[in-house]
């Protein structure tokens, strides 16, 4: 089974469908992210990102959300396996991905395509601050306090 077929099945299994204003992969990203399934969130949105290509005006936006999920993949694995030779060293890459997410999301307005971009940026920055500095790394992620992002349109935002 091709990866794109696997992603389509995953999104279908989430019970998410395309709506006029939201692609099912974006909705699937949020459902996966908010339930702590960051790798799946990354994969679902990456499928859309790759199909759209670099000329799409939302290329960096989707890339930033993918990087945000990727940062949390690292945090989750480090939390679950802190003494593992590979997973124990995941805090610096998590920090780098979260900072890249901020960089890619920053050019977009506070609300874009139903996404509270300002909240996503704040989550990435706050988490990066929680990780700390070289030599004093700490993992701010915990399964008891999963971060949550909203996918909704504010009343005054025009839908595309």
C-alpha positions as CSV (number, residue, x, y, z in Angstrom):
1,X,0.0,0.0,0.0
2,X,1.3,3.4,-1.0
3,X,1.8,6.0,1.7
4,X,-0.8,8.3,0.2
5,X,-3.3,5.4,0.3
6,X,-2.4,4.8,4.0
7,X,-2.9,8.5,4.8
8,X,-6.3,8.5,3.0
9,X,-7.3,5.4,5.1
10,X,-6.1,7.1,8.3
11,X,-8.1,10.3,7.6
12,X,-11.1,8.2,6.7
13,X,-10.8,6.3,9.9
14,X,-10.8,9.5,11.8
15,X,-14.3,10.2,10.5
16,X,-13.0,13.5,8.9
17,X,-14.3,14.6,5.5
18,X,-13.6,17.5,3.2
19,X,-15.9,20.5,3.9
20,X,-16.1,23.6,1.8
21,X,-13.6,25.5,3.8
22,X,-11.3,22.7,5.2
23,X,-9.4,19.9,3.6
24,X,-9.9,16.6,5.4
25,X,-6.1,16.4,5.9
26,X,-6.0,19.7,7.8
27,X,-8.9,18.5,10.0
28,X,-7.1,15.2,10.4
29,X,-3.9,16.9,11.5
30,X,-5.7,18.7,14.3
31,X,-7.5,15.6,15.5
32,X,-4.3,13.7,15.6
33,X,-2.2,16.5,17.1
34,X,-4.8,17.2,19.9
35,X,-4.9,13.5,20.8
36,X,-1.0,13.3,21.1
37,X,-0.6,11.4,17.8
38,X,2.0,13.8,16.5
39,X,3.7,11.5,14.0
40,X,0.3,10.8,12.4
41,X,-0.5,14.5,12.4
42,X,2.8,15.1,10.6
43,X,2.1,12.4,8.0
44,X,-1.4,13.6,7.3
45,X,-0.5,17.2,6.6
46,X,2.7,16.3,4.8
47,X,0.6,14.4,2.3
48,X,-1.3,17.7,1.5
49,X,1.9,19.7,1.6
50,X,3.8,17.5,-0.9
51,X,0.8,17.4,-3.3
52,X,0.4,21.1,-3.3
53,X,4.1,21.9,-4.2
54,X,6.3,24.8,-3.5
55,X,4.3,27.3,-5.6
56,X,1.3,27.0,-3.4
57,X,0.8,30.2,-1.2
58,X,0.2,28.0,1.8
59,X,3.4,26.0,1.4
60,X,5.3,27.5,4.3
61,X,2.1,27.5,6.4
62,X,1.6,23.8,6.1
63,X,5.4,23.3,6.5
64,X,5.2,25.2,9.8
65,X,2.4,23.0,11.1
66,X,4.3,19.9,10.1
67,X,7.4,21.1,11.9
68,X,5.3,21.9,15.0
69,X,4.0,18.3,15.1
70,X,7.6,17.0,14.4
71,X,8.9,18.9,17.4
72,X,6.3,17.2,19.6
73,X,7.2,13.8,18.1
74,X,10.7,14.4,19.6
75,X,9.4,15.6,22.9
76,X,7.0,12.6,23.3
77,X,9.7,10.1,22.4
78,X,12.2,11.7,24.8
79,X,9.6,11.7,27.6
80,X,8.8,8.0,27.1
81,X,12.4,6.9,26.7
82,X,14.7,9.4,28.5
83,X,17.5,6.9,28.9
84,X,17.4,5.5,25.4
85,X,20.6,6.3,23.5
86,X,18.7,7.9,20.6
87,X,15.5,9.1,22.2
88,X,17.2,10.6,25.2
89,X,18.9,13.2,22.9
90,X,15.7,14.5,21.2
91,X,15.3,17.8,23.0
92,X,17.7,19.9,20.8
93,X,16.1,18.6,17.6
94,X,12.7,19.3,19.1
95,X,13.7,22.9,19.9
96,X,15.1,23.4,16.4
97,X,11.9,22.2,14.7
98,X,9.7,24.3,17.0
99,X,11.8,27.4,16.1
100,X,11.5,26.5,12.4
101,X,7.7,26.2,12.8
102,X,7.6,29.7,14.3
103,X,9.7,31.0,11.4
104,X,7.4,29.5,8.8
105,X,4.1,30.4,10.5
106,X,5.0,34.0,11.3
107,X,4.3,35.5,7.8
108,X,0.6,34.4,8.1
109,X,-2.2,36.3,9.7
110,X,-3.3,35.4,13.2
111,X,-6.1,33.3,11.7
112,X,-5.5,31.4,8.5
113,X,-7.5,28.7,6.9
114,X,-9.4,28.1,10.1
115,X,-6.2,27.8,12.1
116,X,-5.4,30.0,15.1
117,X,-1.9,30.8,13.9
118,X,-1.1,33.1,16.8
119,X,-1.9,30.2,19.2
120,X,0.3,27.8,17.3
121,X,3.2,30.2,17.3
122,X,2.7,30.8,21.0
123,X,2.6,27.1,21.7
124,X,5.9,26.6,19.8
125,X,7.6,29.5,21.5
126,X,6.4,28.6,25.0
127,X,7.4,25.0,24.5
128,X,10.9,26.1,23.3
129,X,11.3,28.3,26.4
130,X,10.2,25.3,28.5
131,X,12.9,23.1,27.0
132,X,15.5,25.6,28.2
133,X,19.1,26.1,27.2
134,X,22.1,23.9,26.4
135,X,23.2,22.0,29.5
136,X,19.9,22.7,31.3
137,X,17.5,20.9,29.0
138,X,14.1,19.9,30.4
139,X,11.1,18.3,28.6
140,X,8.0,20.3,29.2
141,X,5.8,17.7,27.5
142,X,3.6,15.4,29.5
143,X,0.9,12.9,28.5
144,X,-1.3,14.3,31.3
145,X,-1.2,17.8,29.7
146,X,-1.4,17.4,25.9
147,X,-1.3,20.7,24.0
148,X,-4.3,21.6,22.0
149,X,-4.8,23.6,18.8
150,X,-8.1,24.9,17.5
151,X,-9.4,24.6,14.0
152,X,-12.2,27.1,13.7
153,X,-13.1,30.2,11.9
154,X,-13.6,33.4,13.9
155,X,-16.9,35.1,13.0
156,X,-15.3,37.9,11.1
157,X,-12.9,35.9,9.0
158,X,-13.8,35.4,5.4
159,X,-13.6,31.8,4.3
160,X,-11.8,30.9,1.1
